[in-house]
Amino acid sequence: MSVENKPVVVAVSGVKNSGKTTLITAMLPHFQRAGIQVAVIKHDGHTFSPDPPHTDTGRYMAAGAAGAAIYDGETSKVIWRKKPDMDWLITLFPQVDLILLEGGKHSRWPKLELLREGNSTQSVCDPATLLALVTNTPLRLPQVPTLPLDDPEQVAAFVVQYIKKECAP
């Protein structure tokens, strides 16, 4: 299930500590039960070390490799030393139905924006890009559906319906 043989992309956005990782993690089993294959691309606001220095791939990178890969019989990981480009990262997952971007509040991608009581008081995303507000606050935006923050099954079902609409002929 994809649009023109490309995955559907949805950003899960909001301010820091709004619950993005928690929501994505809670939705993944619902997508799996619905037969939707999902990849997640996470934005990190800090620089991180992709592999600890004591690992072989970490040592390769520290020694100047432009990239390194590690694999076993079930998984693989590729590390590139290059400025991240969201469009390029998305191309790494052509086989999935849905790519969830954790973050990307200012991106062009359609998004679910999380607003959590005690953490968020207003929307920070362009309303034209919002699929829905996912919130436990009273905030509502005209023409934007509102979903409960504490019901990942309902949010996942909303995304599944969005995928079906996007993939309809």
C-alpha positions as CSV (number, residue, x, y, z in Angstrom):
1,M,0.0,0.0,0.0
2,S,1.8,3.1,-1.2
3,V,1.4,6.1,-3.4
4,E,3.0,5.6,-6.9
5,N,5.1,2.9,-5.3
6,K,6.4,5.3,-2.7
7,P,5.6,5.1,1.0
8,V,3.2,7.5,2.5
9,V,5.0,10.0,4.8
10,V,3.5,11.5,7.9
11,A,5.4,13.7,10.4
12,V,4.6,13.3,14.1
13,S,5.5,16.7,15.4
14,G,5.3,18.9,18.4
15,V,7.6,20.7,20.9
16,K,10.2,18.8,22.9
17,N,8.7,16.4,25.4
18,S,5.3,16.5,23.8
19,G,5.1,12.6,23.6
20,K,6.2,12.0,20.0
21,T,8.3,8.9,20.8
22,T,5.7,7.5,23.2
23,L,2.8,7.9,20.6
24,I,4.8,6.4,17.8
25,T,5.9,3.4,19.9
26,A,2.3,2.9,21.0
27,M,1.0,3.1,17.4
28,L,3.4,0.6,15.9
29,P,1.7,-2.6,17.1
30,H,-1.6,-1.2,15.7
31,F,-0.1,-0.6,12.3
32,Q,1.5,-4.1,12.4
33,R,-1.9,-5.7,13.1
34,A,-3.4,-3.7,10.2
35,G,-0.7,-5.1,7.9
36,I,1.0,-1.7,7.5
37,Q,4.8,-1.8,7.3
38,V,6.3,1.2,9.0
39,A,9.8,2.8,9.1
40,V,10.5,5.7,11.5
41,I,13.0,8.5,10.9
42,K,13.8,10.4,14.0
43,H,15.2,13.9,14.2
44,D,17.7,14.5,17.0
45,G,18.3,18.1,18.0
46,H,21.8,17.3,19.1
47,T,24.9,15.8,17.5
48,F,25.2,12.1,18.2
49,S,27.7,9.3,17.7
50,P,26.1,6.7,15.4
51,D,28.3,4.0,16.8
52,P,30.3,3.9,20.0
53,P,34.0,4.3,19.4
54,H,34.9,0.9,20.7
55,T,32.9,-0.9,18.0
56,D,34.4,-1.8,14.6
57,T,32.1,0.6,12.7
58,G,32.8,3.3,15.2
59,R,36.5,2.8,14.7
60,Y,36.1,3.0,10.9
61,M,34.2,6.3,11.2
62,A,36.8,7.7,13.7
63,A,39.6,6.8,11.3
64,G,37.9,8.8,8.5
65,A,35.6,6.4,6.6
66,A,32.9,8.3,4.7
67,G,30.5,5.5,5.6
68,A,30.3,2.1,7.2
69,A,27.7,-0.7,7.4
70,I,27.1,-3.6,9.7
71,Y,24.7,-6.5,9.2
72,D,23.8,-9.9,10.5
73,G,21.3,-12.5,9.4
74,E,18.3,-10.3,10.4
75,T,19.2,-6.6,10.5
76,S,21.6,-4.0,9.1
77,K,22.7,-0.5,9.8
78,V,24.3,2.0,7.5
79,I,26.2,5.0,8.8
80,W,27.0,8.0,6.5
81,R,29.1,11.0,7.2
82,K,27.1,13.5,5.3
83,K,24.6,16.3,6.0
84,P,21.2,14.7,6.4
85,D,18.7,15.2,3.7
86,M,15.1,14.1,4.5
87,D,14.2,13.3,0.9
88,W,17.3,11.0,0.7
89,L,16.6,9.3,4.1
90,I,13.0,8.6,2.9
91,T,14.4,6.8,-0.2
92,L,16.1,4.3,2.1
93,F,12.8,2.7,2.9
94,P,11.1,2.0,-0.4
95,Q,9.6,-1.3,0.8
96,V,7.4,0.1,3.6
97,D,3.9,1.5,3.4
98,L,4.4,4.3,5.8
99,I,7.3,6.4,7.0
100,L,6.7,8.3,10.3
101,L,9.0,11.3,10.7
102,E,9.5,12.0,14.4
103,G,9.9,15.8,14.4
104,G,9.8,17.9,11.3
105,K,7.3,20.5,12.6
106,H,8.4,23.0,10.0
107,S,8.6,20.4,7.2
108,R,6.3,20.2,4.1
109,W,5.1,16.8,5.1
110,P,1.5,16.2,6.4
111,K,1.6,15.9,10.1
112,L,0.1,14.9,13.4
113,E,0.9,17.6,15.9
114,L,1.0,16.7,19.6
115,L,0.0,19.2,22.2
116,R,0.3,17.9,25.8
117,E,-1.1,19.6,28.8
118,G,1.6,21.2,30.9
119,N,4.0,21.1,27.9
120,S,2.3,22.8,24.9
121,T,-0.2,25.7,24.9
122,Q,-0.4,26.4,21.1
123,S,0.2,24.9,17.8
124,V,3.6,25.4,16.3
125,C,3.0,23.8,12.9
126,D,1.6,25.4,9.8
127,P,-2.2,24.6,9.9
128,A,-2.1,23.9,6.2
129,T,0.1,20.9,6.8
130,L,-1.9,19.4,9.7
131,L,-3.7,16.1,9.4
132,A,-4.8,16.3,13.0
133,L,-4.1,17.7,16.4
134,V,-3.3,14.9,18.9
135,T,-4.0,16.5,22.3
136,N,-5.2,16.3,25.8
137,T,-5.7,20.1,25.9
138,P,-8.9,22.1,25.0
139,L,-7.1,23.7,22.0
140,R,-9.0,23.2,18.7
141,L,-8.1,24.6,15.3
142,P,-10.7,25.2,12.6
143,Q,-10.8,22.6,9.9
144,V,-8.3,20.4,11.7
145,P,-9.5,17.1,13.3
146,T,-8.7,16.6,17.0
147,L,-7.6,13.2,18.3
148,P,-7.1,12.1,21.9
149,L,-3.4,12.0,23.0
150,D,-4.1,9.0,25.3
151,D,-5.7,6.8,22.5
152,P,-2.9,5.6,20.2
153,E,-5.2,3.0,18.7
154,Q,-7.6,5.8,17.5
155,V,-4.7,7.9,16.2
156,A,-3.3,4.8,14.3
157,A,-6.7,4.1,12.8
158,F,-6.9,7.7,11.7
159,V,-3.5,7.3,9.9
160,V,-4.6,4.0,8.4
161,Q,-7.6,5.8,6.9
162,Y,-5.4,8.6,5.6
163,I,-3.1,6.0,4.0
164,K,-6.1,4.3,2.3
165,K,-7.3,7.6,1.0
166,E,-3.9,8.6,-0.3
167,C,-3.5,5.2,-2.0
168,A,-6.9,5.0,-3.6
169,P,-6.9,5.0,-7.4
